[in-house]
Structures are given as structure tokens and as C-alpha cells.
Amino acid sequence: MAAAPGTVVELDGVTVKFGTNPALKAVTARFAGGAVGLLGPNGAGKSTMLKALLGFIKPDDGRMTVLGLDVATRPLDIRARLGYMPESDAHIPGMNAVSFVAYCGQLAGLPSVDAMQRAHEVLYYVGLGEARYRNVETYSTGMKQRIKLAQALVHDPDLLFLDEPTNGMDPKGRDEMLELIKDLAHNKNVNLILSSHLLPDVEYTCDHVIVMDKGEVVAQGPIAELKGPSGRVFELRIKGNLPEFLDVLRAAGMDCHSTDEDVMRVFVPAGEDQRALFRLAAAHGVQVRHLRPSVPTLEDVFAKAVGEN
């Protein structure tokens, strides 16, 4: 499965409404080949977008293409070339894992013998080889996540949609799932879209990101470019009137975002450095208690994109 060059998914002005509530608002986005993160808080419209791209939801306005095919006219052709790992469980009770995954392969068009062979292969790949003859309803939450990935892979798709693939997993299982996704994207050259509200999952596995909030795209592009050059982000702790000093920093063109502790992350404009922070602190009677350079993270990009302070 070679990663397609250029764009694998396009949305142009796509609007989806549920009643009077817009889930997607005139969304225009381009998903490059390789690993792309679809990032946003719960309720941002990520799952709605994936279901619309699969042809499960008809948009009220706009146009979508997947792998160069128009979703409105060729949804079945698109689904034959896609692997979809849904957010919710989708197994069939009473079936063991290998039968279920082989059945999914047949639904995708594989002959029964080939589907069974592939089912064994992908179950071993996702770490369920020893449990492949167990009924799926006996699986733990983490194992059910793995079998959802297995059924998405069984027919060797050109593109994967992964909707919250680490949902409900313990830390060890989550790390192993992310390693599988990273291996698929970076070693096996599979095109994939990873939908998640978890920043570390996207940053660890993806090269590009599309950030959504309240049904709109608020940022998109290569993660490295969105994070910007290193050396212009500083961790800052002060003694003094914090709200007042934040206003001073923002008036000087600096973005400021709080962290879990009493440390601020300050984005200093190009051409400036930490001396600008010291000058402003001195001019306003503020004592700098802690200051060190930091590296921009995807969390900074997300906070800036959705307007968090």
C-alpha cells in the first residue's frame, strides 16, 4: 500500500445539520497522504465528518472527494477502498475473532479463502493471534479496540479512518495501539486519518493535523510548520499582578497560555527574545521567578487555534 502523493481527501464548503444544529459549518479541508490527525474536543464534528466522507450522512451543502472519487456519486467504490475503525463497538455477537474479521474481509470483496488467510495475518499483527478463536464478546475493551483495527485492515485498504482508536484503553494498551498506528503510517506507508481529542496521540503518530472546534476548521497543515520555529516559546513564572502583566504581554504582541501549574507559556514574536520579557517585567514592577526556553507543542497550536487562554 503505497501512500498516495498529494491529497487523499478533500472537503469544499461542507455543511451538515442535525435539525437546526450545524455539526459541520462550511468546512473546507485538504487531507494529505500519510498520517493526518483530525483533532478537536468531543463534539467538534470529527465523527460527523468521517461518516459524511463514508457516505453515511448526506451533507446539506458542499462537495467531498475521497481518493479522487466523489462521495455523492460513488460512495460504495470509496468504501471498498477504505478501512474504517468506528468509535463505538461494532462486533457481531456469537462470532469468534477470526470468523468476524474474515467476514468483514468478504464484505469488502475478498474471496472467502483469501479473507480467512488475511484475518489470521492481521489478528497476529494487532496482537490477537493467541485469542483469535475466542468469541469477541469475551474480549476486554482494549482487545475490542484491536479487533476493530484488524477488521479495518483485513482487505488491504488504500486509506484508513481511525475514530478515537485508543478509547477506553489502559496506558499500556494505548501505547501499543499508538505504536501500531505509527508503524502503519511510517513503516508500511498506509494513508490514515486519526480522529482524536487527545493531543499526544496525534502528535506521536501524525505528520499533518486538521484542528476542529465547534464544527469548523480552525487550523490545518504540517504539524512541524504549525508549531513554528523553536526558541520563541518560553515558560514563565512571575511574582506580581498576573492578570495585569498578561495584558501587558498581549499588548506587546505576545500570545500567552496557562499550563496545569502556575507557569505560563509565552510566544514571543519573531525578532524578539527573552530580553523583551525582562524589559516588560522591569517596566511594570514584576519579578521574573522562572524563565526558560521551550519547544512549541501541538498543545500550543491547539490552544491558539481554538482561542484558549
BATOR-358702 format. One record per residue: residue in three letters; x, y, z of N, C-alpha, C, O, CB in turn. Coordinates in pm, whole numbers, plus 50000, padded with zeros to 5 digits. Atoms other than C-alpha are relative to their C-alpha. Glycine has a CB too. Example, Ala and Ser with C-alpha at 12.3 -4.5 7.8 and 13.67 -1.06 7.14 Angstrom:
ala500894988150000512304955050780500905012050000501945011850066499015000350125 ser499184988149994513674989450714499235010950073499745022050090500415004649858 
! end
This chain:
met500844988050000500005000050000500875012450000501355016750105499055000150122 ala499164988050007501925030049879499175012250031498045013649983500675001249860 ala500694987649967500955063550021499855008449875500825010949803500775007850110 ala500254992050119499325084349752500615013850017500525019750125498485001049972 pro499464986449989501085116949674498875010150002497775007549953500965003049884 gly500994989350002499245149149732498854997650095499054993150208499465001749862 thr501195000049915495695149949866499214987149983498994982549871499125012049968 val500825012250008493655118949954498545002850033497654995249992500554989450094 val501384996249965490545136250095499875015149986500745022750029499624995350145 glu500284985750013489025169950008498565003050039497644995650004500275004949855 leu501334994849969486075188750151499955014549957500865022349986499674998550153 asp500174986250046484775220649991498655005250048497615001349995500115000949845 gly501224993549953482235241250186498954990450052497764992250027499415008149891 val500945010449957480665210850355499285004350128499915007650229500744986750023 thr500854997049884477775217950592499114988150028498474982849937499165012849975 val500905010849955475945191150790499215005150118499775010150215500804987050038 lys500864995749890472955199351009499204988250052498754979649976499065011249954 phe500935009249936471055178051256498865008550055498995014950159500704991550114 gly501074990549968467735195951271500485014049966500845016949852499594999150151 thr499514986450023468715232251313501435001750049502025012450035499095010350069 asn498654999149944472065224251475501044995949898501054984549853500124991350126 pro498945003750095475055225751240501124992450068501734997350164500565012649933 ala498885007949948477575198151311501285003449925502385002949982499714984949990 leu498884995050081479835209951027499555012949935498455013749881500454989549893 lys500384986850051479855246250916500915004149886502015009349907500055010550113 ala499264995750120481045252250559501484996050008502375004249987499895015249981 val498645004849979484135230750619500724998249867500224991449777499994986850078 thr499095002250112486925232750362501314995050056501945001750138500205013149915 ala498795006149945489865209850428500634990849896499954985449809499704992250129 arg499245009050086492575190050250500814990650088501594995050172500945008049903 phe499245010049927493955157650391501094994549910500804988549807499084988550052 ala498885004950078497415149450261500164984950019499614979150112501295007450041 gly499665013949982498675114150208500884998350122501455008050172500704994549876 gly499245002549878500425097750501499094999750121497944995450111501095010550018 ala500775000149876499235102050860499535014050034500355023050055500834994150116 val500584986949971496875131150928499134998850124498284989950133499185005449879 gly500834999649881495375139251267498815009049979498945020149928500805004550120 leu501214991849997491795151651289499745002650147499244993950218498764992949928 leu499914997049857491965169151623498935009950042498655019749973501385005550034 gly500964990649945489345185751835499334994350121499364982150142498965003849895 pro500705005149882487345183452157498794991749960498344992549846499565011650091 asn501225007650027484395159752184498905009749959498705020150022499574991750124 gly501064991250050481525174651987500465010049897499685018549855499395007250113 ala499494990450098483755193451744499544997149858499625005849771501525000250003 gly500465003650134482335174651443500874989949930500694987349811499925012249915 lys499045009250063485115149351381499314987349948499504983549833501104996350100 ser500685012350042482965117851373499005002849890498844994749798499314993450119 thr500964996250105480325135751167500735001349866500214996949763499295013350035 met499244998650124482995144450911500354986449941500184984249821501295008150025 leu499635013250050484195108450884498794992749943498884986549836500644991650112 lys501215006850049480655095050848499495006249870498964999249783498895000550106 ala500394993450125479915120950580500924995549885500454993149774500065015450015 leu499075004550102483075110750392499754985749958500034981949844501435001450049 leu500365013950032481925074450409498664999049927498314988249879499954991750129 gly501305000350066478555084050262498874996050091497764993850044500044990749885 phe501045003849905476635075350579499095011950033497935010050068500634994650128 ile500764987849972475505111450628500075008849875501155011449822500565007650126 lys500034991450118474395133450339500105014750044499275019350122498704997649916 pro499874985949957475635169450375498905008749942498325005649838501365005549958 asp500984990350048473275198750338500575008749889499845014249806499505008850115 asp499364991650101475815217050125501464995649986502034989650077499905015350037 gly498585002650020479285213149976500274987149923499364979649889500694999550132 arg499565011450081481295186549793501184993350068502024999950130500395004549855 met498925007649939483615158849911500544989849901499784983749826499524993050129 thr499405010750078486085136049735500944992150091501614997750178500765005649875 val499105009049929487965106049876500734991749897500114984949815499224990950102 leu499175007250098490855091049678499615003749857499644995449767499894984850020 gly500364995050132489725112349386498584996849957498185000649847500934994649899 leu501375004050035486155098349392499005009150072499215012650188499744985250037 asp501034991449943483055119749452499144992050096498564981850057499145006549889 val500765007349899481335108949773498514999349964497854989449994500175006550138 ala501424999550032477895119149642499614989549897498494984349901499625013749950 thr500355009150110478055096249338500664986350009500204976849944500375006349869 arg499295012849997480495068349429500344995350142501484991450169501285001049918 pro499705003949861480165060149800500424985450014501284982450096498795002650087 leu499655014249987480335022249750501414997349950502144989350008499004991349924 asp498635001550050483505024749541501015005050103502084999150121500195007649867 ile499124994449897485035046149816500134990250117501234987550164499475013750050 arg499975009049884484055022050095500794987349971501394981650062498574996350041 ala499235012050035485624992949906501505002350015502274992850032499694995849856 arg498574996749992488975011049924500395005750136501555009250158500375009949890 leu499754994249869488645023450283499964989250108499274979250096498985010950031 gly500175007449877489205007650621499515009650106500085020350125501334993050044 tyr500634991049903487015022450894499984993450137499404982750155498575003849956 met500035004449860487605017851267499085009550075499505020550110501444999850063 pro500954990749938484485032551430500315002250148501034994550210498574994749985 glu499784996949859484445048551772499294989950090499844985750192499515014250032 ser500785009349917481745025251907500264985749957500714983249845498495003249991 asp499825014150032481914987351921499084995849886497955000649875499754991250123 ala500785003950117480704970251605500164985149968500034981049853500415008349879 his499835014250026481314932951650498644992949994497614998650031500894993650109 ile501225008150011478754905351586500034989550110500924981050110499884993349858 pro500005009849890477844885251899499934985649946499284982949845498815002550095 gly500055014150038478404847851877501074995849901501194984049869498684996949943 met498935003250095481334850151633501345000950070501575009750152499955009449877 asn498644998449949484934843251720500745010249915500275014249809500754986450002 ala499304988750061487524868751622500384997349855500175005949769501235003450080 val499535002650136488934851751313498854999049902498965003349787500844987249996 ser501175000750088485484844351172499445013949973499045017049861498914991150062 phe500534986450015484364880151234500865008149904500325014749814499945007050136 val499124992050086487424895951069499964994749857499995002549762501454999850054 ala500105005750135487224871450774498685004349934498655007349815500094984550006 tyr501304995850052483534880150735500075014649952499545018049846498904998550108 cys499824986050042484454917250724500795000849871500505009249785500715008150111 gly499245000450124487004908850455499134996249881499265001949773501154990350013 gln500905003950108484344891350249499035011249964498735013549847499214987450039 leu500884988550027482004921150289500715010549916500085017649838499515006250132 ala499224990250077484834942250144500384994649862501045001649785501265003850077 gly499775005250134485034919249840501054989349987501334984949875500375010949913 leu498995010550009487694893449929499334986349986498294983950048500915000150124 pro500485013950002487114856949831500174993850139501034998050215500774991649893 ser500045005249863486424835550140501344994450045501734996550160498944989250011 val498715005749962489774817150136501005011050029501735010550128500534990749890 asp499094988749980491734849550097499635007850127500505012350201499985009349878 ala500464992549883489604866450364500444993050128500874999650223498465001649999 met499595007449880490354838850616501515000950021501975002450134499564985449989 gln498544999049987494074839750542500405013750051501255015050140500684997349864 arg499694986449956494174877450580499565002350144500235009450218499325010149908 ala500484998349863492134875450902501044994950100501325001650199498664992550019 his498955005249913494774853351062501195009650005501735012350112500454986149953 glu498824991350008497544876750943499805012950080500665016850159500325003349854 val500194987049933496004909151070499754998350149500115007150228498835007749936 leu500195002349857494954894051403501344998050071501535002650183499084987850023 tyr498655001049943498554884151466500675013750003501355017150099500864990149920 tyr499364986750007499654918851357499545008950114500365016250172499695006749865 val500514991049896497394936351609500144993950141499715000050239498545003449973 gly499735005849869498394912551890498904991150054498844988650174500255010750097 leu501105008749956495324889951899500144985849947499184978149948498685005849956 gly499805013350057496844858851743499624988750094499004978950053501424998449958 glu500295010649902496554838352062498524999650038498044989450090500855002050124 ala501414999349959492954849452118499054999749881497875003149895499755012750081 arg500814998450121491674846751762498824990449993497904992649914500864998049880 tyr501125009450002489364817051834499005002650114498044995150130500514985850009 arg500944996349895487664833852130498885008649943499095016449850500715007350113 asn501104991350041484254849752089500305014550039500855017350146498684995350063 val499614986049982484584887252058499355006050125499945014850188499625008149878 glu500654994049883482084894652336500734996750131500475002950233498564995250010 thr499205003049880484534878752583501255008850008502005008050105500414985250000 tyr498794991650003487204904152488499895011750097498805016450128500235005249858 ser499924987649922488334932652711499825012049908499805010649785501355000950076 thr500154987850080487864968652599501195001949906501015005249789499855012350092 gly498814998350083491444970252474500044990249885500454993749774501244998650083 met500025010150107491054937952277498955003349894499175001049776499734986150058 lys501024996050097487854950752118500505011449911500165012149793498715004350073 gln499404989550082489754981652004500924993849894500924998049778500795010150089 arg499075006550094492374959051845499264992849888499684993149772500904990250074 ile500715007250105489804938051662499345009749902499175006749784498954990550060 lys500524989750093488244969751523501075004449903500785006949786499465012250079 leu498914996750091491644978451381500254988649901500494991149783501295003150079 ala499785011550087492044943151244498984999649885499364997449770499924987050081 gln501015000650106488734944251054500165011649901499785010549785498605000150060 ala499764988750091489694978350913501154997349904501225003249796500285012750081 leu498815002950080492944963750778499864987949909500644986349815501174997950090 val500015013450059491804929750653500015000149847500594991249785498804992350048 his500104999950146491084939850291501075008949934500955012549818498605004849958 asp498864992450054494344959650249499545013249937499735015449818500764991549896 pro500604987850056492674993850211501055010349958502215009749999499065006350101 asp499134989050043494155024550042500025011450101500925019850099499545005349864 leu500114989249902493075046950330499284994850123498304987550112499255012249940 leu500625003949874492225041650697499365012150068499965022850074501044993450094 phe500634990449911489755061650906500004993850139499394983450161498535003849953 leu499925005149863490515056651277499325010150092499835021150112501494997550043 asp500784990849918487905072151507500234996850148499734986750198498484999249965 glu499675001649858489225075751866500524985850028499934978650108498755003050088 pro499565014149990491285043451840500514995850136500634983850162501074997649900 thr499515003949867492605044852199498925001250107499225000650227501195008650038 asn501104998549904489175049152361499954988650100499944976950062498685000749926 gly500205009949895488905031152694501184991050028501064981850109498864991849965 met498855008849983492365015652676500835004250121500925016050153500874999949874 asp499104996849890494705013152974501305005649942501535004349821500284987550089 pro498794993650054498085031252943500864990949913501354995249809500835005250114 lys499165009250078499975000352820499354997049865500014997249761500244987050078 gly500715002950124497304991552564499985011949907500095010649785498584995750030 arg500014987850080497115027652450501335001949929501375005149810499695012350087 asp498674998650060500865029052392500204990049887500764993349783501104998150107 glu499855010450103500744996352196499165003349878499605001049765499614986250055 met500844996050114497855008951980500675011349922500675011149799498605004550048 leu499324989050069499775040851903501214995249924501525000449817500415010850100 glu498865005850072502835020251808499534993249871500194994249768500754989950090 leu500555006350120500675000251565499655010649895499975009049777498744991750035 ile500414989550094499275032051410501245006749940501285009649820499115010650071 lys498774993950051502745047351382500704990749902501244995249801500955003550116 asp499395009850091504055015251222499274999849867499914999449761500004986050063 leu500795000050123501215015250969500345012249913500535011149792498504999850032 ala499794987650074501835051450873501435001649951501655005849838499625011950087 his498614996250029505615053450880500844988449947501864990749881500645005550123 asn499235011550051506845018050803499274992649890499914987149800500304990450113 lys500775007150102504025003150596499345009549901498615005149812498954991350065 asn500444989950097503185035750416498504999849973498055001249860500724998149870 val501464999750012499455034050484499515014350021499925021050115499334990350103 asn500664987149979497435065850438498974998250110498194988750108499345005349868 leu500995001249894495395072050750499615013750054500395023250053500524991350113 ile500524988249931493245098150921499654995550141498794986950160498765006349925 leu500215003349859493345096251301499185011050065499655022150084501364998250073 ser500874990649933490405113351468500134998150150499934987150201498534998249955 ser499795001249856491095120951833499855013450069500065024050010501394994250028 his499984987949917490585145852114501265000350086501445009450167498735000750091 leu498795001249918493925135052263501215005249924501674999049828500224985350044 leu498864993750067496785157952162501224990849990501814989949882500395012650073 pro498795008350012499615133552247499874988949897500854985349832500344993950134 asp500205010750099498065106052030500305005149859500974998449781498574994650008 val499804994250133498045128751726501455003949978502035001349872499085012249980 glu498634995450016501465143651788500974988349983501974989549911500425008550120 tyr499105011450006503045109251830499914992649866500914987349818499694990350114 thr500215008550116501565093151520499935007449867500155001349762498754992250018 cys500364993050125500835120351263501045010649960501795015750042498645006550014 asp499144989750056502735144251037499245012949975499785023949988500654995149870 his500864988550028499855167250947498834999750099498534989450159499484999849852 val501164999349911496875179151150498975009749944499325019849883500425004250143 ile501114990850024493465194651093499305001750133498804992150191499014994749887 val500574997249868492155211551407498585005349982498345014849908500885010350078 met501404995950008488385214451451499515004950135499975000550240499124988449952 asp500664995249879486295233451702498625005149962498485013549873500845011250071 lys501404995750022482505237651710499614999149853498975008249800499815014450050 gly500445002450137482065223351360500785007249893500415006849776498595003749988 glu499214992450097484715244851194501474995950006501954991550110499865015050026 val498555002150004488325240051084500675012950044500475023449984500494995749858 val499364988049948490425264151287501515000449972502145010849988499765001050150 ala498595000350040493905253051176500244987249923499604977149950500965001050123 gln499635012150072495435228450931501375001849936501755012949899498944996649894 gly498694999750063498845219550792500954990150064500564982750154500585013950008 pro498995008649936502055200750873500205004150145500305016050175501345000749924 ile499854997049857502475198151250501255008350025501235017850104500054987050082 ala498744992849978506085210051230499865014849964500415023450033501134993649918 glu500184986050041505025241751045499075007450096499325019050130499465000749857 leu500944993449910502085249051273500645003050135500335013150198498764991350020 lys499314997649874504315245651578500985011649989501325018050088500744987450046 gly499124988750022506635271251421501414997350047501694986550100499475012150070 pro498615002049960510345276151490500144999150152499445006050226500875011349947 ser499755000949857511645265851830500805012250046501375019349964500744986850036 gly499224989049946513265291252060499235012750021499755022250079501145002849912 arg500814988049978510425316452056498874997450099497965005550114499425005049868 val500975003249897508385299252325500734999150133501784992850142499244986849968 phe499345000049869509225304652692499004996050108497824999550104500615013850031 glu500765002649879507985290553018500295011350099501465014650122500364985950061 leu499844988049917507405319653257499184998850128498014995250125499585012649922 arg500704998649872506525322853626500415013350060501595016750061500334988050098 ile499694986649947506285357053788499475001650142498654993850190499415010849909 lys500584995349875505675373854122499475013949974500235022949937501044999850119 gly500614987250030503255402454085498564998149956497984987449975500805007549892 asn501395000450046499865410553937499944992749866500204998549761499415014549987 leu499955008350120499505381953688499025004649892499445006449778499714985750036 pro500934995750105496305392853506500445012949932500335014449810498605001850058 glu499564987250055497675427853463501214998149908501295004249801500345010050112 phe498815002250081501025415253333499684992449872500314994649769501054992450080 leu500425007050122499305391753089499465010049898499735008749778498924989450033 asp500494989550091497535422152943501175007649938501135011249820499075009750075 val498814993150050500935439052911500674991749890501054997049786501005002750115 leu499355008850097502405408852729499194999449869499755000049760500174985950058 arg500845001050121499455406152492500005013149922499955013149799498574996150037 ala499924987050067499595443352419501305001349922501395008849825499875011450102 ala498714999850069503215437352316500064989649888501124987449829501144997450098 gly500065009550112502085411152063500404985950035500754978149947500855004749890 met499605013449957502835380252271498764991950038497884996850109500985000850118 asp501095009149962500455350552299500384993250131501534989550150499734989449889 cys499745006149870500125336052649498964989250027497764991450005499995010650114 his500915011049968498635302752754500424993950133501604991650158500014989349888 ser499705005949870498355288053102500264985149986499844978849889498865002650099 thr499785014549994499535253053193499304994850125498595002250192501534996550002 asp500645005949883498405229153465500565005950130499905005450234500194984950000 glu499394994349880500775246253709499905015249994499065020649921501494995450014 asp500054985350000501465282953777500995005749898501475016949914500295005650140 val499054995850103503685285153470499225003849874498314996749833501044988849969 met500594995750126502695304453158500914996049886502144995749901499745015249999 arg499225001850123503795295652806499795012649917498665016049881499564986949920 val500064987150069504605328052624500644998749863501774994049850500705011150084 phe499515000050137505015330952247500525013949968499765023649963498894995649899 val499364987150026507465358652167500115001849849500544992649780501405000950069 pro499964998050146507245374151816501414998249944502404999850014499485014049965 ala498715001550069509995367651562500815012850014500275023850006499804996549850 gly499114988649985512985390351613500195004350145501065012450174499475011549922 glu499874997049857512485392251990500524987750073500504976650019498645004750060 asp499585011349918513895370452269499615002650144498775011150172501534997549987 gln500394998849859513735366852647500275013950058499675017750159500744989850082 arg499724986649948515175401752693498765008849996498585017650080501135006549920 ala501254992350009511835415852582499124997350122498465006350173499244996549870 leu500795003449882510155397252869500565006850125499815012150207499984984750020 phe499394993549884512655410453123499755015149998499495021050103501504997250003 arg500244985650010512245446152992498595003550044498385012950121500245004949856 leu501394997349965508465444653023499754997750150499015005150214499064991149917 ala500155002849857508705429053370500565011550084499935016050180500704986850038 ala499384989249925511085455853492499185012949991499055020250090501425002549948 ala500764987650020508965483853346498695000150079498145010850106499715001949853 his501305000749933505855471453528500124994250142499124989950200499044991549918 gly499815004149862507365461653863499684985450028499204982050136499175008350087 val500285014349987507035424253806501324992550014502294995549945499194994749878 gln498795007949979509595399053931499894986749925498924979349942500234997450152 val499965012750073510515370153700500624989450090501794990450127500795001349865 arg499535010649912510815338853913500564988049922501444980949970498874995550091 his499595011650080511275313253635499845003549853498805008649812499144987250037 leu500074997550144512075316753266500954990549930502154990349959500345014849967 arg499125008550079513375290953025499404997849862498184997749847500244986450071 pro500515002650135513115284252651499294986549997499644977450071501155000249898 ser500735012450016510695257352546499834997149851500195005249766498625000750071 val500245003950138509755238852230498505000349976497744995050058500594985849969 pro501444999850025506355245552072499464985749990500114976949935499695007849871 thr500655013050007503975216152109498685001349925498205012349898499774994250143 leu501314999850065500775206151937498955005850094497955011450048499614985949957 glu500914994049903499025216652258499965015249984498915021449996500414996150144 asp499964985550023500195252352192499215003749875498455013449874501465004849986 val500724997550126498875250551835498494999250024497735007749979500434989749892 phe501425002149974495535237251958499435011450083498365016750051499784986750072 ala500484989149914495195263352233499865012949922498885020349940500955002050118 lys500054987650081495965291351990498864999449900498175009449877501335002249927 ala501015001450105493635277551723498595001650054497755007949991500144986549931 val501364999449946490595274051949499795011650096498725013150156499684987050070 gly500144987849922491285306252136500044998150149499455006050223498765006549965 glu499895001949855492125291652478501065009550056502035012849988500354985250033 asn499044991649931493945313652726500504992950125501334998350198499395013750036 
! end
